[in-house]
Amino acid sequence: MTLDLIAPRPMQAGQQITATVTDNGRIMIQMPQPALPIAQQAQTQAVMNQALREVLPTQLPLADGLNQLMQLTDRTSVKQNSALNQLIHSMLSLFSVKPGSPEAGETIARNLQQGGLLTEGRLSQTSGQNQPVDLKQQLGQLLKLSEQLPSQVREQLTQLVNALLSRSTSQQISSLQQWRELPDGGQERHYRLDLPIQQQDKLDNAELRITEHRRRDEQGEFVTLWSVHLHFNLEEAGAVDADLMLREDMSLSARFWAEQSDTLQRIQRRLSDFETDLRRQGFTVEPMHVRLGKAHNPVAPLLQKRLVDLHT
């Protein structure tokens, strides 16, 4: 016999229930409260908060760190170390994004996959033998090679590497703390990282936040919505924020905020070409909006402290 039972609250996939038939023929359903994901448990939160307190004061945005690595390559002792020089230039080539270049999309994807945000999870799932070397592993190699340098340069490089590792750790924790498991089985997953953007002879830092929203629609089916937030600090051009929303049907919407009116006008002049390029790639583009001011929910800048000043 088949029975249709109505649960007192939404159920997650794989959740266990107990159904009991009473003496009078009634059916009782018991649903134990599902355990919180590890990242949301109180003990784990306490550990992550302590780790954040330790790394926040020492972190350095990726673009600033790569800029300082470029300055270090001018040192005679570094120039003479071909392995160290080659590794630094490899990192710059792999992770710096050149706007408008054919490989820009591939570089952004590499930053997400190999920029340190997913290091531990990737290594725990595979043997690591066939995986490309990511940013954290390259920073570890820098520390080993720095042992051959004079003490002053070695100390500067060590502080710089530790600051970049602190940045990666803080972004991992910040991403995990915002992950949410919803009662109906839906979830929100957050990914936060830096993008080093090439601007003439230096790199500017853009902060990227990607959120995966998985929820049930009106028919009870799970649908996924992706949101992307980009925050730029363009110095003379002011701050710029961009919000993009991508749905499963490939429809895309975007909003931009510019702190300065001149910057706003420059964005407006480029919107038409931007929309054309998106449609060429198969997206259905909804009307885009540009506003003067700041985004209501910008990517909150993490605390910064420069440990290494190579100019003094």
N, C-alpha and C positions, 0 to 999 in steps of 0.2 A: 504494500500500500504506500502511496506517495502522499506526503503531507507538506503543505506550504506553511512555513513558520515565519512570523514577523519578529525580528530582533528588536530589543528595546533601544538600541543605538547602532549607528553604522559600524560595520565590521571591516577589519583589515584582511587582506588576502592572507590565507594560511593561519588565521586565528582559530584557536581551539574553543569549542563550546561543549557544554554538557546538557543533554536533553533527558529529562526524567518524567516517567508516567506515574502520576499519583494514584492512590486507591480509587478515587472517584473519576478516573479517566482523564484528568487534566494533564497537560504537558507543561512542565516547568523548564525554562531555559536559563542556564547559568553561563555568564560570560566573564571570565576572569579579566581584570584590567590588564591590557598588554603592557609589557615592560617598556620603559622609556629607552630610546636608543642610547647607546653608551655615551655619545657626545652630549646628551641632555641630562645625564644623571648628575646628582649633586656633587658626588665625589670627583667625577671627571671635570665638572665645571670649576671646582676649587683648584684642581691641578692646572687647568688651562689659564685661570685668572692669575695664578702665581707665576706661570711662565710668561704671561703678557707683561706683568710688572717688571720682569727681569729683562725682556728683550726690547720693550718700547723705547726706553731711554737711549739705547745704543744702535738702533736701526738706521739704515740709510737707503733711500729709494734707489732702485736698480740703475736708473739713468745716471744719477749722481755718482754711484759707485763705478760705473763703466767709464765715466768721464775722468775720474781720478786714476783709474787703471791706465787710461791713455796717457795721462801725464807721467805716470811711473815709467812708461816705456822710453821716455826721454832720458832717464837716468843711465849713466854709463854702465853701471853694474848690471842693469836689466837688459840693456842692448847686447851685452856680451853673453847673456844667457839665452841661447837660441830657443831652447825648449820653452822657457817662460814666455818669451816674446811671442812665439807661435801660438801658445795657449791663449794669451790675452787677445790677440788678433782674431783667433777662432771664436772666442766668446762674443766679441764685438760684431763679427760677421753673422753669427747664428741668431742673436737676440735683438739687434737693433733694427727697427722698422723704418724703411724709407718710404714716405708717403707717395702714393701714385705709381710706385714701381710694380712690375708684373709679379714679383715675389712677395709683395707686402702681405697678402693674405696667408701665404704659407708661413711667413715669419711670425705672424700673430698666433697662428695655430701652434707653432713650435714653442712660443712663449708659454702658452697654456699647458701644453703637454710635457714640456721639458724644462720649464722655468723654475721648478722646485716645488710648485704647489701640490703636485700629485706624486712626488717622489716615493714616499713611504708606502702608499697604497699600491703603486705600480710594482715596486720591488717585492711586496708581500704576495702578489698574485703570480709572479713569474720568477724564473730563476735569474733573470737579469742578464743572461748570456747574450741574447740577441737584441737587447734594448739599447737605443742610442744613449750616449753619455749625456746626462742632464746638467743643469746649472749647478746644483749642489755638489755633484761629483766633481765638476770642473773646479769649483772653489776649493774642494779638498785637495785637488792636485796642485793648485796654486800654493797652498800652505806647505806641501811637501817640497816643491821647487824653491820656495822662499828660504829654505834652510841653507841654500848655497850663497845667499846674498849677504852683504855687509850688515851689521847689526841694526843700524838706523833705518835702512831701507826695508830690512826684514820686519822690523817692528811696525812700520807704517803699513806694509802689505798685510800683515797679520791682523791689525786693527780694522783695516778696510774689509777684508774677507769676513771677519766676525760680524761686522756691521751689516753686510749683505745677507749673511746667514740669519741674523736677527730679524731682518726685514722679511725674509721668506717665512720664518717661523711665525711671526706676528700675523702675516696674511693667511697662513694656514689656520691658525686658531680663530681669527676673525671670521673666516669662512665657515668653519665647523660650528661655531657658537650660534650662527644664524640658521643652520639647518633645522627644518621642522617636519615632523611626521604628523599628518592630520588624522583625525578619528576615522574618516571614511577611507583610509588607505592612500590618500593623496600625500604629497610632500612638496617641500620647497628646498632646493639645494642652491647654495651660494658659492661662487668662485670669485676670488678677489686677487688681482695681481697688477704689477707694473708693466707698462709698455715703454721701452726706450725709443723715442722718436728722433730720427736724424734731422737736425736743423743746421745746415751748413757744416761747420767744423766741430759741432758739439751735439750732445743728446739732451733732449728735454723729456721729462717724465710725464706720462699720461697714466692715470689710475683707471683701471678697468674692473667693473663688477658685472658678472653674468649671473642671472638667477633663472633656474628652471622651476616653473610652477606646474605641478601635475594635479589636476582636480577633475571631479566628475561634472559632466555637463547636465542639461535638463533631462536627457535620456538615461542618465546614470552611467554613461561611458566615460572612461578617463581620457582627458585631452591634455596636451602639453603646450604651454605658452612660455616662450623665452623672452626675457627682458635683458637689455644690455645698457649699462650706464657708463659713460666716459667723461672723465673730468680732466681738463687741460688748464694749466696755468701758463699763459703765453706771454708773461712779463708785460711788455709795452702794449700788447693787444688785450690784456686782461684775461680773466677766467672765462672758459667756455665749457658748458655742459651739454651732453647729448643723451637723450633717452630713446631707445629703439625697442619696439615690441614686435615679436615674430610669432605668428600663429601656425597651426598645423597645415592650414590651407595655403601657406606661403604668402599670406597677406602681411604687409609690414607697415608700421606707422612710426613716425619719428618726430621728436620735439627737440628744439635747440634753444639754449639760453646763452646770451653774450652779455658780458659785463659792460662793454663799451659799444656805443652806437656805430662807430666805424667798423668794428668787427662784425656787428650784426649785419650791416649792409654787405660786407664781403661774403658772409654766409648765404645771404639771400641771392646774391648774383650766381652762386654755385649750385643752388638747389635744383635748377632745371636739369643740368648735366648729371647731377647725382641721381635724380629720379630716373632719367633715361638709362643710366648704367644699371640701376637696380632692376628695371623692367627687362633689360636685355639678359639679365641673369635668371629670369623666371619668376621674379617677385611681383605680387600685386601690390602696388604702392598706394597707400591712402594719402590724403592731403597732409603735407608737412607744415609745421608751424615753427616760427622763430620769434623769440621774445627777448626783450631787453631786460636784463637783471640777472638774478641767480636762480638756480633750480630749487624747488621746494625741498627736495630730498637728495642733495648732492652727496657724492662719496666723501664721507668725513675724512679729512686728512689725518693720517696717523702721525704721532709725535715724531719729530725728526731731531737728530743731533749729529752734527758732523764731527767725527772723531779724528779725521785726518785732513789737515789743511796743508796742501802741498805748495801753497803760494808764499807761506811765511817760513 
